[in-house]
Amino acid sequence: MSDTKNNYGFTTTILHNDRRKTIEQGSLHKPIHTSVAFGYGDARQLASVFQGKEPGFRYGRQGNPTVAALEDKISKMEDGVATLCFGTGMAAIGALAQALLKEGDHVVSSSFLFGNTNSLWNTVAGQGTEVSFVDATDAANVEAALQPNTRLVFVETIANPRTQIADLARIGQLCRERGILYVVDNTMTTPWLFRPKAVGAGLVVNSLTKSIGGHGMALGGALTDTGLFDWSTYPNIAPNFRKQPPAAQGIAQLRAKSLRDFGASLAPEAAHHIAVGAETLALRMERTSANALALAQMLEADPRVAAVHYPGLASHPQHALATDLFRAYGSLFSFELKEGIDCFDYLNRLNIAIPASNLGDTRTLVIPVAHTIFFEMGPERRASMGIAESLIRVSVGIEDTADLVEDFRSALP
Ligand SMILES: *Cc1c(COP(=O)(O)O)cnc(C)c1O
């Protein structure tokens, strides 16, 4: 299998791309390289690697062969030019602030966000970068918030937990016209359901902890450069990285500042676990999306349920957009029980679904959102994000559909 042939399908590519590199003892999986240091027989070669004149590994914090193999897989999944892996998804998002923003800059972010990302932007705002939160389901709100010092626009594809969908293509168009870096968090859709490159994203975020790993056994995150953004126009690239070709400047600065200087590196053991999980991403997303649709349809039709939020339902405000952009509607939905039905009692009656905080696991997980992951932000911010106090988030697993439907139905009072 040659390195240049790249017209294989998604899963074939993920399974076999390691073999396009040198095979180490015929090993079908990339070995776990635990060595922190990399020795060179010729001291001049060591110097040359440090000076970036030839490829090679310097020190585990900046890169490792097992992590590099996963980075290569994710680049192929996202059709990107380069990927950096991080210790967690939050480290990948934190790297944006750490490596790409300065005091006096401005960020426009969707207000429908993963709770910890919301908290991170508030931290960034306290350090001298202005952050505007907007309803990104309409690109006009993003446009109205843009300023001359806006450095990046940040959105999630399907927001967790209310499943609002950003006006992805129009925001991409706007960013392209204004020359602004467009960052899309693709965690909820994964590159199997959607490639943000298709709507003009310059950088793509993935929490590898979720569906890409899929087994809930390793934390990880990634930033992928799609090659669409012209880094030569980005004001915050330090002179040292301007020496690189324009296409490589963003990733070079991100690698140096967030991995080398900040140490947000992914461990090789975790990279290995994630790479194994990633092989079945497409299969799992098809199964979990089908299960989520069946559950959402059953709950929506039941009089004891007040609301169901899932892009696969015709009642979802962005159903048409989701149908247009995504291969399926994903594994996440949320719902509200009718007043008078206690959400804790309901969750305790479930036999299969587990009360736990994670997403994209093979097992179905449920969580009462306002009392847990969105507790800290308080009722006002929750209300502004459309989060009812009784909202239950469901991360649907790969269990048999009939078993799941029966579990959620029979737990209704
Ligand atoms: C979980 C999640 C993150 C953070 O990822 P971690 O790996 O848990 O740090 C970021 N964005 C979204 C949309 C997520 O669901």
The ligand as an ORCA input file, in Angstrom:
! r2SCAN-3c Opt
* xyz 0 1
  C     -16.079     16.696     26.185
  C     -16.017     17.844     25.260
  C     -14.895     18.678     25.227
  C     -13.738     18.476     26.168
  O     -13.100     17.259     25.981
  P     -12.303     16.500     27.172
  O     -11.581     15.447     26.426
  O     -13.311     15.983     28.142
  O     -11.400     17.512     27.789
  C     -14.897     19.726     24.353
  N     -15.923     19.961     23.520
  C     -17.018     19.183     23.509
  C     -18.135     19.492     22.568
  C     -17.106     18.103     24.375
  O     -18.204     17.331     24.390
*
